[in-house]
Amino acid sequence: MVSAENSEKMMKELETVDKLVEKNSEIIVHITMKLSDGSAADSTKVNNKPAKIIMGDASISPAFEEQLLGLKAGENKEFTLTAVDAFGEPNPDNIHYMDINKFTSEAPAKVGNIITFTQPGGELPGMIKEVSGTSVTIDFNHPLAGQDVTFVIDLIEVL
């Protein structure tokens, strides 16, 4: 015979297994991002550190959230988002110019370098796009801005 306490515990376990992702869910996922040529751009699996997503908090696009709705733990899904729904289009206002004297030997102004700049409210990474004389062009757009991205989602848990 099953006690009332054990019965309640078993019901909670069943609820957890069958929970679906809803508009207000908190979920744990592995995310792999691929570019249009099929190459991997990034993955949480590299360091085995899954991401926590809070649905509805505006940290991901509505189109991304829409793809996750209805999934349950253990399911996988692959989908492609256009640039505007993935990381957005490049914003020309995110291109800045700095004097080369602001750079150091530890963080040189070399094309392709990603340097983290400290600003009020936190840190912001920027990529050196061009060095011309004493002027350095820095792009603060997301590196995947302007690109369609394929996402592979492995849903680990619905909290």
Phi, psi and omega in degrees: 000141181265128179287162180299322180295313179295322179298316179296318179297317180295322180295318178297319179297319179295320179299318181297318182296320186262006181296134177260151175291126179238177184300337181244015183288155167248130185227156175246124184222155163262136180236127172243132179248133179236145177276173184298338177275002178091351180286147180284129178269322182188157177203139175289346181287338182305313179254012182050046178236090180298160181262150173256128178243131175254108182298137176086002181267006177071015178279341174231161184290154176303324180295323177294311179303318181303324181291336184270338183301134177089351177286157174230163182309137179094347180272155178237152176210138176240132180208156180245134176247142175292163183308315183299328180267345180273277181239013177083171175274153176301139179254118181300337178290347179268008175261125182232159181238134179228157176285139182300336180292347178282351183261157183237175177292333177286330179226074185286154177277081181239131182306131180099339179293141173253121184240137178268125180255137178270134179217166176302129180097358176136201183250151182221120178280141177223146180258133176288118182260329183203144172234118182227106184063240180259005181259131179244126179264124182240132180254117180262008174291156174300140181303336180261006177300139178087001182242141169289141184229135173264129180251136172245117183252128172246106182280113183273314186204142169256116185279000000 
